[in-house]
Amino acid sequence: MQTRKKYIFLTLLASWLLLFFFGGDQLRRFAFFSERKAESQRNWPHWTDQSFLKSFADPEELQSNGDPSVLSPRERRAAQLSIYKNSRCRMETCFDFSRCEKHGFRVFTYPRDRDQPISESYSKILTSIERSRYYTPNPKEACLFILSIDTLDRDHLSGQYIHNVDEKIRGFPLWNSGRNHLIFNLYSGTWPNYTEDLGFDIGQAILAKASFYTESFRPGFDISIPLFPKDHPQRGGKRGWLYQDSVPPKKKYLLVFKGKRYLTGIGSGTRNALHHIHNGKDIISLTTCKHGKDWERHKDTRCDKDNVNYEKFDYQELLHNSTFCIVPRGRRLGSFRFLEALQAACIPVLLSDGWELPFAEAIDWGKAAVVGNERLLLQIPSAVRCIHPERVLAFQQQTQFLWDAYFSSVDKIVHTTLEIIKDRLLQHRSRSRFLWNTLPGGLLALPHFSTHFGDFPFYHLQRGSSPSKKFTAFIRATCTAGSLSQPILRLIQAVSGSQYCAQILVLWSCEKPPPPSGKWPQTTVPLTVIQGSSKVSDRFFPYAAIQTDAVLSLDEHTSLSTSEVDFAFVVWRSFPDRIVGFSAQSHFWDAEQRRWGYTSKWTNELSIILTTAAFYHRYYHSLFTEYLPVGLRDGLAACEDILMNILVAAVTKLPPIKVAQRKQHKEAVLQQVGHEDGDAGTPLAGEWSPSPAWSPPAKGKGTAGGRHFSQQQDCLNQLVDWFGYMPLVSSQLRLDPVLFKDQVSILRKKYPHLDKP
């Protein structure tokens, strides 16, 4: 028994000694395992194959623990909570809807203080509101309020930083803790962390801000806007760079970037890594350290080489010749190159984690941009190479649409911001994302008219639908005798004889009351008289009596036959978004006077169809009345024709269509007498004889027609100034019926009366 115990003891001792000698090192390591594990989580491993990694990153770069100026997520959230004390604000909790019920969506801007400095950009924002249809000078009518204090630049190191904003806004009796207020901001925070601190308490105000963090963004309440430069156009704006028939199937470069490289501080990590994807062939990524006052003190081993390569390429040339443009974050999340890429039709590749994209509540950026991840930079080249060419072209076309619709001017940025807020107030009548992301865009698709895309004139062709098969004749009568003239009687008979006419509406704009119903001619379609005023713009009011898609706008002196009406309507149904009519005029650029000119002379081009005899969609009545400011549509009474044509051209980017017309009656020719001596006045619809080109009226003559035509020239230039560009588009097209004026039997022609004198 004793011997057995002895053998067991010796066996255990031998096992312990073997374990000590051969496994002791592993035990010692195990004792410090937890400490080494924690350490390994903090530091990068020491790579042994440095020659393999050298082409991708330096070992020092890989072992960096990050910039100490970068806040952790917990620190960032704590900072945001201290800034946005009303971080739980929603429209239902921090906005007074009752202020918008009586007078609608009206916006009041605080009176400007002459002693208070204001930046050029903020001045443009206030001007955009004050010249818009939203503006009201009466704060009692206002639904939304805009401060006159410049809040765009809240970097306290900036020369445009306004001090003591809290004290100033608390002294405003309308402030009400920011309720129903909208605050614009482009720059927040300062070196080194560039937090979202604005330097004052915004209270319950809506914040329209550039470089918005998603963590601090209040969905359905705040609005993310783009960062735009101080020289961004007030209105109009330059068109995009993608022209029809000018897009090469494959551009020279696939992916480009040219910009600053931050050596230290927030945002430096992303831009410092961009050189890894540069191949010098179809991917160009250029950075420079040469910016700031002390860049030489922080420069690294790459700076000199980067600075040399940076000067070898022109930035504009890269934009023109690249398919994709990298848009990395800067010190803040947004940058100017975002709008630059959109305008250039260079598809933005966004590398800005946590950025709430501009107007993302309305815009589907998945159709116009590639959203990347800063940590997956090396995967970007292969990702963009996999995008099919057809989708690339769709991306490029969408960038041009978004640029032109929402970003090309300060006016469009501000109006988009206001329209998004307006949609929130009446969600049952708000625009769908389809309307926001399809031509002509949300600003020109008014939800008060309809929220169904089939009711608008723009979507029939692309959706495979057709407008209604009947039209409403809308005749404006301006006679002073109080009785019916022969021309209007003949016109009513001709129009009512059309197989497509659903009803006739007469807008009675005479001083005396209209004749009794027994005096009006008997027609096969309903005839309704509407009492109007002396304002010419009343002819484009959206009357509820107009039920058909098509409107045939006429004047009482217009002379048309039933065949002309039928053919023009058939043409309009193929082009429901355009003006289709008979009498054409054109615009031109007068190089000597450096202004736009207007002529009714027969030329090979046309850009205006007079609405004294023209078909168009009834939606344009709503757009004319609701989209244009009251002062603009009522202040230019002499040129409602020009205004309507410019408005439709601004929507469609297309010219009007002229259709065939029979020869003019002799009595209409006689009415043309008196248009001489510089008077090329507006010809009556139905007139076929040419009018002389406009020339300045001779001194001493002072003909009424000459003054009227001069007024129209002035109107044209005033409208161009309001829109910010010339919307009219010239055309050399006229549509005639098949066999029109051909030497064949009259029985073979569908519209035989068009050939008759």
ChimeraX attribute file (.defattr): number of C-alpha atoms within 10 A of each C-alpha:
attribute: neighborCount
match mode: 1-to-1
recipient: residues
	/A:1	5
	/A:2	6
	/A:3	7
	/A:4	8
	/A:5	10
	/A:6	10
	/A:7	11
	/A:8	11
	/A:9	11
	/A:10	11
	/A:11	11
	/A:12	11
	/A:13	12
	/A:14	12
	/A:15	11
	/A:16	11
	/A:17	12
	/A:18	12
	/A:19	13
	/A:20	13
	/A:21	9
	/A:22	9
	/A:23	11
	/A:24	13
	/A:25	11
	/A:26	10
	/A:27	12
	/A:28	10
	/A:29	11
	/A:30	12
	/A:31	10
	/A:32	10
	/A:33	12
	/A:34	11
	/A:35	10
	/A:36	12
	/A:37	10
	/A:38	10
	/A:39	11
	/A:40	11
	/A:41	9
	/A:42	11
	/A:43	12
	/A:44	15
	/A:45	11
	/A:46	11
	/A:47	12
	/A:48	9
	/A:49	8
	/A:50	12
	/A:51	10
	/A:52	10
	/A:53	13
	/A:54	10
	/A:55	9
	/A:56	13
	/A:57	14
	/A:58	12
	/A:59	16
	/A:60	9
	/A:61	13
	/A:62	15
	/A:63	14
	/A:64	11
	/A:65	10
	/A:66	12
	/A:67	13
	/A:68	12
	/A:69	14
	/A:70	15
	/A:71	15
	/A:72	10
	/A:73	10
	/A:74	9
	/A:75	11
	/A:76	17
	/A:77	14
	/A:78	11
	/A:79	16
	/A:80	19
	/A:81	13
	/A:82	13
	/A:83	20
	/A:84	21
	/A:85	13
	/A:86	16
	/A:87	15
	/A:88	12
	/A:89	20
	/A:90	16
	/A:91	19
	/A:92	12
	/A:93	10
	/A:94	20
	/A:95	21
	/A:96	15
	/A:97	13
	/A:98	9
	/A:99	17
	/A:100	18
	/A:101	12
	/A:102	10
	/A:103	12
	/A:104	15
	/A:105	21
	/A:106	23
	/A:107	27
	/A:108	23
	/A:109	21
	/A:110	16
	/A:111	11
	/A:112	14
	/A:113	10
	/A:114	7
	/A:115	6
	/A:116	10
	/A:117	14
	/A:118	19
	/A:119	15
	/A:120	13
	/A:121	20
	/A:122	21
	/A:123	14
	/A:124	21
	/A:125	18
	/A:126	21
	/A:127	15
	/A:128	22
	/A:129	21
	/A:130	16
	/A:131	15
	/A:132	18
	/A:133	19
	/A:134	22
	/A:135	19
	/A:136	21
	/A:137	14
	/A:138	11
	/A:139	15
	/A:140	12
	/A:141	19
	/A:142	22
	/A:143	25
	/A:144	27
	/A:145	21
	/A:146	20
	/A:147	19
	/A:148	19
	/A:149	20
	/A:150	23
	/A:151	23
	/A:152	23
	/A:153	21
	/A:154	24
	/A:155	22
	/A:156	16
	/A:157	11
	/A:158	11
	/A:159	9
	/A:160	16
	/A:161	19
	/A:162	19
	/A:163	12
	/A:164	10
	/A:165	17
	/A:166	12
	/A:167	10
	/A:168	10
	/A:169	20
	/A:170	14
	/A:171	9
	/A:172	12
	/A:173	8
	/A:174	16
	/A:175	18
	/A:176	14
	/A:177	17
	/A:178	20
	/A:179	19
	/A:180	24
	/A:181	25
	/A:182	22
	/A:183	20
	/A:184	22
	/A:185	21
	/A:186	23
	/A:187	24
	/A:188	22
	/A:189	18
	/A:190	18
	/A:191	13
	/A:192	13
	/A:193	17
	/A:194	20
	/A:195	19
	/A:196	23
	/A:197	18
	/A:198	21
	/A:199	19
	/A:200	16
	/A:201	19
	/A:202	22
	/A:203	20
	/A:204	26
	/A:205	25
	/A:206	26
	/A:207	21
	/A:208	24
	/A:209	24
	/A:210	26
	/A:211	27
	/A:212	29
	/A:213	22
	/A:214	14
	/A:215	14
	/A:216	19
	/A:217	20
	/A:218	21
	/A:219	16
	/A:220	15
	/A:221	21
	/A:222	24
	/A:223	26
	/A:224	27
	/A:225	26
	/A:226	21
	/A:227	20
	/A:228	23
	/A:229	14
	/A:230	13
	/A:231	11
	/A:232	16
	/A:233	18
	/A:234	20
	/A:235	19
	/A:236	21
	/A:237	19
	/A:238	15
	/A:239	15
	/A:240	20
	/A:241	17
	/A:242	17
	/A:243	11
	/A:244	6
	/A:245	6
	/A:246	8
	/A:247	14
	/A:248	8
	/A:249	8
	/A:250	11
	/A:251	14
	/A:252	15
	/A:253	19
	/A:254	19
	/A:255	29
	/A:256	24
	/A:257	24
	/A:258	23
	/A:259	17
	/A:260	17
	/A:261	24
	/A:262	24
	/A:263	20
	/A:264	16
	/A:265	17
	/A:266	22
	/A:267	23
	/A:268	17
	/A:269	20
	/A:270	19
	/A:271	22
	/A:272	19
	/A:273	17
	/A:274	21
	/A:275	18
	/A:276	13
	/A:277	18
	/A:278	16
	/A:279	10
	/A:280	10
	/A:281	10
	/A:282	16
	/A:283	19
	/A:284	22
	/A:285	23
	/A:286	25
	/A:287	24
	/A:288	22
	/A:289	22
	/A:290	17
	/A:291	11
	/A:292	8
	/A:293	7
	/A:294	9
	/A:295	15
	/A:296	13
	/A:297	8
	/A:298	11
	/A:299	15
	/A:300	11
	/A:301	7
	/A:302	13
	/A:303	19
	/A:304	14
	/A:305	11
	/A:306	18
	/A:307	15
	/A:308	12
	/A:309	14
	/A:310	19
	/A:311	13
	/A:312	9
	/A:313	12
	/A:314	10
	/A:315	15
	/A:316	11
	/A:317	9
	/A:318	20
	/A:319	25
	/A:320	17
	/A:321	20
	/A:322	24
	/A:323	26
	/A:324	26
	/A:325	31
	/A:326	24
	/A:327	28
	/A:328	27
	/A:329	24
	/A:330	22
	/A:331	18
	/A:332	23
	/A:333	23
	/A:334	29
	/A:335	20
	/A:336	13
	/A:337	20
	/A:338	23
	/A:339	21
	/A:340	20
	/A:341	27
	/A:342	28
	/A:343	25
	/A:344	25
	/A:345	31
	/A:346	31
	/A:347	29
	/A:348	29
	/A:349	23
	/A:350	22
	/A:351	25
	/A:352	24
	/A:353	16
	/A:354	14
	/A:355	20
	/A:356	24
	/A:357	24
	/A:358	23
	/A:359	20
	/A:360	12
	/A:361	16
	/A:362	17
	/A:363	21
	/A:364	17
	/A:365	19
	/A:366	9
	/A:367	17
	/A:368	25
	/A:369	22
	/A:370	21
	/A:371	17
	/A:372	20
	/A:373	18
	/A:374	19
	/A:375	12
	/A:376	9
	/A:377	15
	/A:378	15
	/A:379	12
	/A:380	19
	/A:381	16
	/A:382	9
	/A:383	11
	/A:384	16
	/A:385	11
	/A:386	8
	/A:387	10
	/A:388	9
	/A:389	12
	/A:390	8
	/A:391	12
	/A:392	18
	/A:393	16
	/A:394	12
	/A:395	23
	/A:396	24
	/A:397	20
	/A:398	23
	/A:399	27
	/A:400	24
	/A:401	23
	/A:402	24
	/A:403	24
	/A:404	21
	/A:405	23
	/A:406	22
	/A:407	26
	/A:408	26
	/A:409	23
	/A:410	27
	/A:411	26
	/A:412	21
	/A:413	22
	/A:414	20
	/A:415	19
	/A:416	21
	/A:417	20
	/A:418	21
	/A:419	18
	/A:420	20
	/A:421	20
	/A:422	19
	/A:423	15
	/A:424	16
	/A:425	20
	/A:426	13
	/A:427	10
	/A:428	10
	/A:429	17
	/A:430	20
	/A:431	26
	/A:432	16
	/A:433	14
	/A:434	15
	/A:435	23
	/A:436	22
	/A:437	19
	/A:438	17
	/A:439	18
	/A:440	20
	/A:441	21
	/A:442	24
	/A:443	20
	/A:444	15
	/A:445	24
	/A:446	21
	/A:447	19
	/A:448	13
	/A:449	18
	/A:450	15
	/A:451	17
	/A:452	13
	/A:453	17
	/A:454	15
	/A:455	16
	/A:456	21
	/A:457	23
	/A:458	21
	/A:459	19
	/A:460	19
	/A:461	14
	/A:462	7
	/A:463	10
	/A:464	8
	/A:465	10
	/A:466	15
	/A:467	21
	/A:468	13
	/A:469	15
	/A:470	19
	/A:471	26
	/A:472	23
	/A:473	26
	/A:474	24
	/A:475	25
	/A:476	25
	/A:477	21
	/A:478	19
	/A:479	17
	/A:480	12
	/A:481	12
	/A:482	14
	/A:483	15
	/A:484	17
	/A:485	13
	/A:486	10
	/A:487	14
	/A:488	20
	/A:489	14
	/A:490	17
	/A:491	21
	/A:492	22
	/A:493	16
	/A:494	18
	/A:495	25
	/A:496	22
	/A:497	18
	/A:498	21
	/A:499	14
	/A:500	17
	/A:501	24
	/A:502	19
	/A:503	22
	/A:504	24
	/A:505	21
	/A:506	22
	/A:507	22
	/A:508	23
	/A:509	22
	/A:510	19
	/A:511	14
	/A:512	12
	/A:513	13
	/A:514	22
	/A:515	13
	/A:516	9
	/A:517	11
	/A:518	7
	/A:519	10
	/A:520	15
	/A:521	13
	/A:522	13
	/A:523	15
	/A:524	12
	/A:525	14
	/A:526	12
	/A:527	18
	/A:528	14
	/A:529	18
	/A:530	14
	/A:531	12
	/A:532	18
	/A:533	15
	/A:534	11
	/A:535	12
	/A:536	20
	/A:537	23
	/A:538	19
	/A:539	24
	/A:540	20
	/A:541	16
	/A:542	18
	/A:543	14
	/A:544	6
	/A:545	12
	/A:546	18
	/A:547	15
	/A:548	18
	/A:549	20
	/A:550	25
	/A:551	24
	/A:552	27
	/A:553	21
	/A:554	25
	/A:555	22
	/A:556	24
	/A:557	23
	/A:558	19
	/A:559	20
	/A:560	24
	/A:561	19
	/A:562	19
	/A:563	21
	/A:564	23
	/A:565	25
	/A:566	18
	/A:567	20
	/A:568	26
	/A:569	28
	/A:570	12
	/A:571	19
	/A:572	23
	/A:573	22
	/A:574	13
	/A:575	21
	/A:576	24
	/A:577	24
	/A:578	25
	/A:579	27
	/A:580	29
	/A:581	31
	/A:582	28
	/A:583	25
	/A:584	24
	/A:585	21
	/A:586	21
	/A:587	20
	/A:588	15
	/A:589	11
	/A:590	11
	/A:591	9
	/A:592	6
	/A:593	8
	/A:594	8
	/A:595	14
	/A:596	18
	/A:597	19
	/A:598	24
	/A:599	24
	/A:600	22
	/A:601	17
	/A:602	16
	/A:603	13
	/A:604	10
	/A:605	17
	/A:606	27
	/A:607	25
	/A:608	32
	/A:609	26
	/A:610	25
	/A:611	25
	/A:612	25
	/A:613	25
	/A:614	26
	/A:615	30
	/A:616	27
	/A:617	27
	/A:618	25
	/A:619	21
	/A:620	25
	/A:621	21
	/A:622	18
	/A:623	22
	/A:624	21
	/A:625	17
	/A:626	17
	/A:627	19
	/A:628	16
	/A:629	16
	/A:630	14
	/A:631	11
	/A:632	16
	/A:633	21
	/A:634	16
	/A:635	14
	/A:636	20
	/A:637	16
	/A:638	16
	/A:639	21
	/A:640	23
	/A:641	18
	/A:642	23
	/A:643	23
	/A:644	23
	/A:645	22
	/A:646	23
	/A:647	20
	/A:648	23
	/A:649	22
	/A:650	19
	/A:651	21
	/A:652	17
	/A:653	15
	/A:654	18
	/A:655	25
	/A:656	29
	/A:657	26
	/A:658	25
	/A:659	21
	/A:660	18
	/A:661	25
	/A:662	19
	/A:663	14
	/A:664	17
	/A:665	14
	/A:666	10
	/A:667	9
	/A:668	19
	/A:669	13
	/A:670	9
	/A:671	12
	/A:672	18
	/A:673	9
	/A:674	14
	/A:675	18
	/A:676	17
	/A:677	17
	/A:678	22
	/A:679	25
	/A:680	24
	/A:681	24
	/A:682	21
	/A:683	22
	/A:684	21
	/A:685	26
	/A:686	23
	/A:687	24
	/A:688	18
	/A:689	15
	/A:690	13
	/A:691	20
	/A:692	17
	/A:693	16
	/A:694	21
	/A:695	14
	/A:696	12
	/A:697	19
	/A:698	11
	/A:699	7
	/A:700	6
	/A:701	10
	/A:702	13
	/A:703	17
	/A:704	14
	/A:705	19
	/A:706	23
	/A:707	16
	/A:708	17
	/A:709	25
	/A:710	22
	/A:711	15
	/A:712	24
	/A:713	20
	/A:714	18
	/A:715	22
	/A:716	22
	/A:717	17
	/A:718	15
	/A:719	20
	/A:720	19
	/A:721	13
	/A:722	13
	/A:723	17
	/A:724	17
	/A:725	16
	/A:726	18
	/A:727	22
	/A:728	24
	/A:729	20
	/A:730	18
	/A:731	17
	/A:732	12
	/A:733	14
	/A:734	13
	/A:735	15
	/A:736	16
	/A:737	16
	/A:738	10
	/A:739	16
	/A:740	17
	/A:741	14
	/A:742	10
	/A:743	7
	/A:744	10
	/A:745	9
	/A:746	16
	/A:747	8
	/A:748	9
	/A:749	17
	/A:750	14
	/A:751	18
	/A:752	18
	/A:753	15
	/A:754	22
	/A:755	16
	/A:756	10
	/A:757	9
